[in-house]
């Protein structure tokens, strides 16, 4: 208890109180003048205490001092603060190099489930398929017996062979029937007659031509205001039948769409069902003569589809009795996919909804993003496409700082591939020509669109391929370089969770995660709302408005929408009229997967720390007694991170799940795989690449021996029970999972380059290649050395951790930034030739 508090409780000290302030002030000044270093030491101690309040208590077990703030800046956390400390190749010399100096120094390409590396292939507008996809699929299934449930209909430069295509009619050009001759403007070219002659009589062809030229709506026939219906006659089967219709040209607007007497039910023109606004029922049809051969009838069906592009449909006459001479074919206007005036709603551009089933329900496309995390890019696309962000899904999230390429799926609603391309490229604000000659807006470009029957889901990828360029490389010899890369190629690297998992701010995400697991709700809220050094000025001002001014309305008006967690908490407090007591309720308004991101970060911290303990104790070359391995093929039960570089956790961006994914999760709960603890007899049956380490939770086993005891010590020091992860708040009840401690790249090659100007790119993004921007040029006599690495990793591995093994250099963002600033090559910026048409990659605007 402080002396001032004691006096307040015990009563005033009348004799000494008046003198004490002056005496204490003099002592304070004397101490400051005698020893400034002592004051500095006191300040650092207070800062250390502040960091101790942020970091988990188990940080003390890492054997390193607590990080401290320097020069009034925020605390810079390093790799060792999140358990990253060991290497596989300990005896190899250090290789200094700068990671991600330019965005194009870090290229990421998704590898799909078939092992294909995803690249942008074409930026041009996709063409509509010539055939109705549903009819084409039915036809293929009927003729080949192949089920097309997983088939992909590719348009506009996709990855598979394209079907025959016709260019969609321009809005500014008069539209002609879909079967018209390409070299003629005639709506009924002579080729129609010659193609139909083997199957239809001359009279039937003439009747078909008349019906076709009339358009999809039957002509209105005046009957002095009264309409009658002519019952279809089967006696004159070959005639085209046109029923007179009730005219509505002279009726009052309020009476249109109503039946006789003004009551609803007559419909517009008394058409089908009498619903208001419904098109009039069409009884026109053309029938063929009886056709005995089934093959001939099939050929006629196919011919009608091809000639008229699905506008007309054919079927076997259902009203005619069976005949030995064969069956008649009925040809009439299709009710599917045809709007008023004979236009296909897919091509009108007026927003009419495409008929259900005309195209598969999803559109897949390739997305390249620059300096944007995945959720940011999807949010931008959702606004451009006027769609809900939950209608967009990906197989895995990608790193922010770099240029990444991946597939995206869209639940299309009534949109076509042409619509999506036009909206995503901002056609209207800029021309189609500009769209294929300039970079995508706000660092996002989509291409290679195609229709698919199913959406993408998290985990639907094999991994990621990287092209990484390290700049200003300092190494004692080329032999050292080759030795370091050979080690990672043959012996792998420690499969740590990278620094991105823990955020780059002065408040690490795993600290928030521990507060949630400890049910310390107010502490979790305080950590989330706490100021962070170096933040965007808008966010900094918003935090100050709340933390200093306590002005919740001002804070919400200033806080960007991308800062999700903070906004959710403040909005919850606003609903409670500024009452902050219900911290748990405020936290519950944060999207669930974002809250889980915090607790997963804590799991990752513990995993890193224990794996480092294991490598220190037993090395990284062989299994030892007490190690864990899978006792069976784990299948889908292995922990999958689905990130090329881990999520940009400090961005607080939730990952929306598709309806399909949510249903899948609900009907197929995770079941723990069987694992075994190795004994002496097991050691020769497994390799170091089989060893796994658990992420803490209810359904995992811990290693045996001293390592298992150390694992429990970490958790207990953080106030957690290793054997009881059940929480009252079910969202924070963790099942746990497993992760292999080493990872071996599936591919790894490298080359040495020389350069002088750090602004000249040494690798090229797909979009720049397609736009025809200048290719990177290697300067043979350049002043500086660069190392370019091509490697392919699995889904749950971090490329920066592979680079860490190669360079033996800290990968935290603040450390890499300091290296870039101090790098000698910065003196030569602007001395090289840069493509003037290429916008600087570092100038991409963030959302």
N, C-alpha and C positions, 0 to 999 in steps of 0.2 A: 504494500500500500504506500503510495507517495506521501511525502510530508504534508503537502497542501491538502490532500484528502483527509489525512489524520487530523489536522487542525480544524477542518470543517466539521468533523464529527465530535471532537473533544472540546471545542470552544476556542476562542481567540487567545493567542499568546500576547497579552497586553504589553509585556516588557520588551519582547524581541521582535515583534512583527514589523514595526516601523523601520528598524534598522536593517532587517534581513535583505530586502530587495537590493539596496545599495551595495551591501557586502557581497552578495551573490554576483552582482553585475561586475564588480571589481575583480573578483576571483576569475570570472569567466574571461574577461579581457586579458588578465594576466596569463592565464593558461594558453589563450590563443596566441599571444605574443611570444611566450617562451618556447612553444613547440607546435608549429603548424602541422607537423607530421602526425602528432597525436590526434589533432582534430580530424585530419584526413582518415586516420585509422578508425576513429569513432564513426565517421560517416559511412565508411565501407562496412563496418560491422552492422550498422542499421540496415544497409542495403542487403547484406547477406541474410539478415533476419527476414527481410521482405521476401527474398527469393526462397528461403526455407518455407515460408507460408504458402508459396505458390507450388513449389515442387513437392512430389511425394516424399514422405519420410524415408522411404527405402533408397532415396538418392544417396544417403550416407553410406550405404553398402557398396556403392560403385567405386569407392576409394579415391574420389576426386573432390576437390573443394567446390563449394557452391559458386555458381557464376555470379558476377557482380556487374552492375551498370557502370559504364565508363563515360565521363564527361557529360553527365546529365542525360545520356541516352538510355534507351530501354535495355533490359538484360538480353545479351546475345547468347542463346543456347547453342552448344556445340554437339557434335556426334556423341561424345562420351556422356553427355547429360541424358541421352536416351538409350544408353546401353551399347552403343556401337564403339568397339575398341580394338578388335582383333583382326588379323589378316591370315590368309592361307600361306602366302609366300613371305614369311617374315624376314628372310635373309636378303631379299632383293632391294637394291638401292631405290631411293625415292625418285619419282619422275614428276617434276612440277609441270603443271599445265592448267589453262583456264577453261572451265566448262561453261558452255552456253553464253559465250561472249556475244554472239549474234543468234537470232532465232533459227536461222538456217544451219547453225552449228549443231542443232539437235533435231533431226528428222525422225519421225516415228510412223511406221506403216503397220496397220493391223494385219494379222495372219488369221484367215478364217478357218472354219472347222475342216475344210478340205486341204489346208496347207497352202492356200494361195495368198500371196502378199498383195494387199489392196493398194492400188494406185489410181489416181485420176487418169481417165483415158480420153475423154472428150468433153469439151465445154459447150458444144453447140446444142441448140434446142432439139429435144427429142421429137421424132416423128411419130404420129399415131400408128398403131398396127393396122394393116389393111383389113384383117378379119376380126370379127367379134371373138375375143379370147375365150368366152364360154363355149361358143359353137366350135371353135377350132379345137378346144380341148376334148369336147364330146366326140368330134369327128376322129381325132387321133386315137382316143380310147377305143372307139368302135372298130377302127381299122387295124390298130396295132395291139390292142389289149393292154396298153400301158396306162397305169393310173397316174394322173398329172397332179396329185395333191401337193407335191413338193416342186412341181415344175415352175420355172421362172420365165415370164414373158418379158423379153429384153427389148428396149427401144433406145434410140439415141446414143449409141456408143457404149452399150453395156458390155458385160463380160462374156456373154454367150451369143451364139449365132442369132441374128435378127431375122424375123419373118419378113415376107414381102411387105412393103410399106407404100402408102400414097401420102403425098403432102396434104396436110389439112388445109382447106380453103381459107384464104385470108378474109378478115372481116370487111376489108375495103373492096373485095372483088365479088362479083355476082356468083352466087353459089349454084352449082349444077348437080344433077343427080349423081350419086356415087358411082354408077356404072358407066358414066359417059366416057367416050373415047378420049385418051389423053391428048391426041393430036387434033381433036375436033371439039367445037363448042356445041355440037348437036346433043341435046339431052337423050335422044334415042338414035344412036349411030346404026348404020347398016349392019355392023358386025353382030348386033343383038339378034337380028332376024336370022342370019346364017347360023349362029350358035344354037338358037332355039328350034330351028327347022326340023332336026332329027327327032324331036320329042313332042312338038305341038303342031296342030294343024294351022293353016294360013289364017283361018277365022279366029282361032284362039290367040295367035300371036297379035293380030290386029286389036282384039279386045284387051289383051294384056298391055299393049302400047297405050291405048286410050286410057285405061285405068292408071297407068304409071304417070302419064303426062298430066292427069287431073291432080296428082299429088295425094298425100296421105289423108286429107279431109275430103269427103264426098262433096260435090258441088251443091249449093243451095238451090232448091227449086221452089219458085213462088206458087202458092196455092190459095191466093186471096186470104192469107192469114191463117189457113187451116192446113194441117199436115196429116197425112195418112201414111200408113206403113204397108208396103207390099210384101206379103209373105213370100219368103224364098220358095221358088218352084223347082222341084227336082225334075220336072218334065223336060225343061229346056236347059239341060245341065251345062251346055257349052256357052250360054249367054252370060254376059256381064250384067249383074243385077244392081240397079241403083234405086234405092228407096227414096221417094220424095220426102223432104224434111220440112219442119215447121220454120218458116222464116222469122227472124227477130229484128229485122232492120227497122221496122216501124214501131216497135214497142218501146214504152218508156223504160229508162234505165233501171228504175226500181223494180220493174216487172220482169226484166230479163233474168233467166235462171229459175223462173217460177213456172209452174204448170198452169193450165187453164183455171181461171178464177183467182189467179195471183197466189195460189198456195205453193209452198215448196213441194217438190216431188216431181214436177214435170221436167225440170232440168233445162239446160240451155238447148233449145231445139227438141226437147223431149228425148234427149239422148240417154245412154246407158244408165239405168238406175235413177235418172232424174236428178242427180246431184248437181248443185249449182256450179257453173263453170266447167262442167265435164264436156269433153268433145263429143260430137254426135256419133252415134253408133254407125259403123260402116259395114254394109252387107255386100259390098262389091267383091267379086271373086271371079277367077277364071279357072275352069277345069279342063284337064287334058282328056284325051281319049283313054280308054282302058289300056294299061301297060302291064303285060304279062311278066316280064323279066324283072326280078328284084334288083339286079345289078343296074338295069336301065333306069329304074325309078331312083335308085341311090345317086346315079350320075346326074339326073335332072335336079334333085334336091341340092346337090353340090353346085351345079351350074347356076341356079337361081341365087344362091348365096354369093357366089363370086361376081356375077354380072351386076347385081343390084346392091352389093355391099351390105347386106343385112336389112335393107329397107323393105324388101319383100320377103315373105316367108312361104314355105311350102309344106304341105302335109298330105297324108293319104286321106281321101275323102271319107269322113266318118259317117256320112248320111247314106252313102251308096251301099246296097247289098252286095255280098260277095258274088264274084262272077268268075267263070272259068277263063274269061278273056283277060283277067287281071284287074288291077285297082286303078282308080283315077287319082290324079294328083291335083290338089287345090292350091292355087297361088293367090295370095292376097297381101294387102299392106300389113306389115308387121306392127304389132302394138307395143313391141319392146324397142326402146332406144330411139323412138321417132317422136319429135315434138311437132308443134303446130307449124304449118307451112313446109313440112317435109324436112326440117332441119334436125340434125342430130344434136340433142342438148349438150353433148360433150364438146361440141365445136362452136357453140353460139357465143360463148363468153359472157352470157347474161346471167349466169349463176343458177340455171335450172339444174336440178339434181339428176345425175345420171341414173338410169334405171338400175334397180338392185340386181346384182349378179352379172351386169354387163362386163365389168372388170373385176379382178381379184381385189379384196378389201384393203390391201396394203401397197404402198409404194416404197421401194428401197432405193437409196441413193448413196453415193460416196461423198463424204464431207471432209474437206481440208480446212483446218482452223489454225490461225497464227496468234500466238500470245493470248489465248483464251482457254480457260478450263472447259471441260466438256459441257457442263451444265449451263455455263454462260452462253456458249455457242448455241445450244438447243433453245435457250430462252430467246435469243435473237431470232432464230429461225421460226419459232412459234409466232412471234410478232409479225415477221415478214409474211408467213403463210396464213396468218389469221386463224391459227389453230391453237388448241390447248396443248401446253407443253407435255402433258401426260400422254398425248397421242404420238409423241416422238420417243423412240427407244433405241438403245445402243447395246452392243455386246460387252463393252468395257469402257471405263473412263480413261482419258489420256492426260498427260502432263500439260500444264499451262504454258510454261516458257519453252517454246519450240514451235515447230510446224508438224502437225500430226494429221494422219489420214485414217479414216475409219468408215464403216458402213453404218447407216442410220435407217430406221424404218419409220414410216408415217402411216397412221390410220387415216386413210385419205378422205373418207366421207364422200363428197361428190366431186372431188378434185381429180384431174387427170395428170399425167406426167408433164404435159405441156403447161397446165396451170401452175404446177409446183415450180417448174423451171422459171416461168415468167415472174411469179411472185418472189421467189428467192433471189432473183437477179434484179429486182426493183425496176422491172420494165414499166415505163411510165415516167419515172424520175430520170431514167436514162434509156437510151435506145438499145435494141438488140445487138447492134454492132458494137456499142460500147461494152456490153456485157461480156462479149467474147474477145475483147481487146484490152480490158483493164482488169485489175484484181477485184476479187469479190468484196462486197461491202462489209466493213467492220471486221476484216480478217477472216471471213467465212465464205467458202466457195463450195457449191454442190455440183455434182456431175453424175453421169452414168445412171440414169433413172430407169427403173423397171418395176413391173407389177409383180407382187408376190401374194401368196395366200396366207402367210403367217408373219407375225412381227418378230423382230429380234428380241432376245432376252439376255440379261446379264449372264456372262459365262459362255456365250456361244462364240468362242474364238479359241485358237490354239496358242496365241501369244502375240508378240510384236517384234517387228524387225526394225533395227535402229541404224541410222548413219550418223555417227557422232564425230565431231571435229574438235580436237583439243588444240588451243592456240598457245603461242609463245612457250613451247615445250622446252624445258631445261632438263637434260639428262647427261650423265657422264660419258655414255657411249651407246652406240647402236646395239651392242650386245646386251646391255641392260634392258633396253626397250624390248628386244626380242624375247629375252628371258621372262620378263614380266607378263607379256602377252601369251607366251607358251604355258605359263603356270595356270592362267585363267582358262585357257583352251583345254588343257588336259586335266587340271585338278579343280576347276571351278572357283567359286567365290562364296563367301558366307552370305546366306540368303536373308540378310537383315532387312527390316522395314526401313526405308529411307527417310530422310529428314522431312520430305513432303508429308509424310503420315502425321507429323506432329506440328505442322504449321511453321511459318517463319516469323510469327509475331512474338512479342515478349511474354505472352501468356500461352504456353504450349497446350495443345488440345488434350494431352493425356492427363494434365493436372485437373482440367474440368471434368474429365471422365472419372477420375478417382473421387471427386466431390460428389458426383451423381451416384456412384456405387456405395459411398458412405452415407447416402441420404442427407448430405449437408446442402440443402437446397439453396439457402441464402448465400453460402460460399460459392456455389456454382453460378448463381446469378451475378454475384459480384465479379467473378473472374471473366464472365462473358461480356459484361458491360464495361470492364476496366479499360482505361486508356492504353493505347499501344503506340510505341514510338515509331515514327515514320509512316503513319497511316495516311490515306487520302485525306486532304483538308476537309472535305464534306463530312466524312465519318468522324474526324477529330472534333469538328465543330458540333456535331450532333451529340457526341458523348459529353462534351463540356456542357451543353445546354441542359442535359439531365443531371450529371454528376455534380456540377457546380451551381447552376441556376435553378435546378429542380423544375424546369419548364418542359413538361412532357409533350405539349403540343409543338413547341419549337423543335424539340429533339426529333420527333417523328417527321416533321416537315423537312428536316435537313438530312435525315438518315436515308441513304440510297436503298432502294428495294432489294438490291442484290445482297445486302447485309441482313440475312434472313433471321438469324437467332435473336439479334438485338431488337429488331423490329417486333418480333413476336412477343418478347417480354414487355416491351414498352406499351404495345397495344393492349396487352392483358392488364397492365397497371392502369392504363387510361380507362378501361371498362370498369375498373374497381375505384374510379374517381381518385386515383393517386395513391390508394392504399397498397403498400408493398409487402404486407404480411404474408400473403399467400404465394410464396415463392415457388412452391411445388406446382401449383396450378399454372403459374406463368410459364414455367419450364415445359409443362405438358402441351402448351400451344405450339412449341417448336416442332416441325415435322419429325416424325418418329425416326426416320433413317438418319436425320442430322443429329439427333440426340444419341443414337447408337454409334455414330461416327466418333463421338467423344470417348465412349467407353471402349470401343474397339482400339482407339489410340492407346488407352491404358494397357489393354491386353498386349498390344504390340511392343510397348515399352518393357513390360515384364519379359516377354519372349526374347527380345534383343539382349537384355541383361543376363538372362540365364544361359543363352547360347554362348555369349562371351565367356561366362564362367566355364562352360563345358570345353570350349576351345583352349582356354588357359590351363585347365586341369589335364586334358587328355590329348591336345593337339587336334589337327584336322585331316588326319590321313587314314584312320581306321576305326572301326567300332570298338567299344569297350563294354565290359560287364556293367549292366544297369541302364544302357541305352535303350530307347524305345524304337520299335519298327512296326510296320503294319503286319498283322498276322494273316491278312487276306487282301485281295485286290480291293482297295477302298472305293473304287468307282467314283461317284459324285460326292463322297463324304469328305474328301480332302478339302481343307480350307482353301478357298479360291479368292484372291484379292481383286481380280478383274481390272487391274490398273497397270498401265505401262510404267507409270512412275508413281503410283499412288495418287489418291485424291489430293487436290489442293485444299487441305482440310480447313485452313483459316478462312477460306472463302465462304464457308457456311452455306453452301449450295446443296439443297436436298436433291436426291436422285429419285424422281418419280417412277413408280413401277407401273407397267402396263396392266390392264385388267387381266390379261392372260397370265402374267407373271404372278399377280396376287392370287389368282385361283390355283395356280400350280403350287405356290407356297402353302396355301391353306389345305390342299388335299394330299400333299406329300411332305410330311414333316421330316426334318433332318434326323437321321439315326446314326449314332456313333459307330465308327468302324471298330473292328477288333484289333487290338494291339498286343504286343508281347514285350516283356522286359528281357533283354538278352542275358543269357548265362554264358559260362565259359564254353560250353559245348556249341553255342550258336555263333560264335565269333567268325568262324570260317565260312559261314553260309551267307553273310551279308557284307556289303561294302559301306564306306562312309556316306555314299549317296542315298542309302536306304534309311539313315538315321533321321528320326522326326523329333520335334519338340512340341509339347502342347501349348496352346493358348488357353489361359485359365478359364474354367467354367465347370458346370455341373456334370458333364458327360465325358470327362477326360481322365486319363491316368497320368500320374507324375512319374518322372524317372526314378530309378532306384538309387540307393547309396547316398553318398554325400551330396550329389547334385540335387537329388530330390529334396533333401533336407534344406538345402540352400534356397530352392524354389519356394518352399513353404515359409522360410524366414522372410523373404521379400514380401510375400502377401500379408503375413501376420504383422510385419512392421508398419504396413499401410492400413492396418485396422480391418483387414479382411480375413474371413475364415476360408482356408483353402478347400475345405470339405462342405461348405454351405454357401452356394451362390444364388440361392433362392431369395428374391426380394419381394417386398410387399408391392412395389411398383413393378409389374411383370415385365415392362419394357427393359428393365435393367437386370433381369435374370438371364445370365449368359450360359449357353450350352457349352461353349468352348469348341476347339477344333485342333487340327494338327498341321504342321508345316515342316517341310524338310529343311535341315540346317544348312545344306550346301546346294548350290545350283550350278549345273554345267550348261553353258551355252550350246544350242544345237548347231549354230554356225558362228564362225569368228574369222574374219580376215582384217588386215590392216595395211596402210600405206603411209609413207612419209611425204609431206608436201612442204614447199617453201613459199613465203609470202612476205610482203612489206607493209601494205596498207591494211589495217585491221577492219576497214569498212568494206573491203572487197570480199564477197562471199566465196567460200571454198567448196560449197555444196549447193545444189539447186533443188528447190521445191517443185513438185509436180506441176502446180499451176503456172509457175514461171516458165517451165519447159513448154507447156502448151500455148502460152502467150507469146512465145518466141523471144523472151528476154535473153540477153547474152549469157552464155554458159560460163561457169567459173573458169578462170584462167590461172594456171599454176605458173609462178615466176621462178624460173630455174635458179636465178642468183638472188632470190629473196633474202632479206636480212634475218627472217625469223622462221622457226621450225613449227610445223603443225603435224599432228598425228590424226589420221582419219580412220575410224574403226567401224566396221560393218559387223553387227552381231544380231542374233535372233535369240530371244528369251521366252520362257513360258509365261503364262498369264499372271502368276503371283510374284514375279521377281522385278526388282528395281534396277534399271540400267545404271543409275548413279552409284549403286553399290558395286556393280561390276567395274565402273571407272575408278572408284575408290581403291579397289584391290590392285588395279593397274598402276595408279599414280601414287598411292600411299599419301594422298592429300585430302584434307578436310573438304566435305561437299556441302556444308551449310551455306545458305545463300549469302549471308553477310560476309563470310570468309571469301567466297568466290568473288563477290563484288569488290572487296578490298584488293584482291589480286588483280582484277581488271583495271582498277584505278591506278595501281602502282606499276602496271605492266609497261615495259619499255616500248612496246609496239604502239602505244597510244600517241607517241610523239609523231608518228607517221600517218596519222589519220588524214584522209583526203588526198594522199599523194598518188593513189592509183586511179585507174580508169574504172568508173562505175557506170552501168547502163543508166542513161538519163531517163529512159522510159520506165524504169523500175522504181517504184516507190520504196523508200527506206523501210526495211522490215521492222525496225524498232519504233516506227512512228504509227503503228496500228493503234487505233483508238479503242479503248476498253469501253464496255457497256457501263 
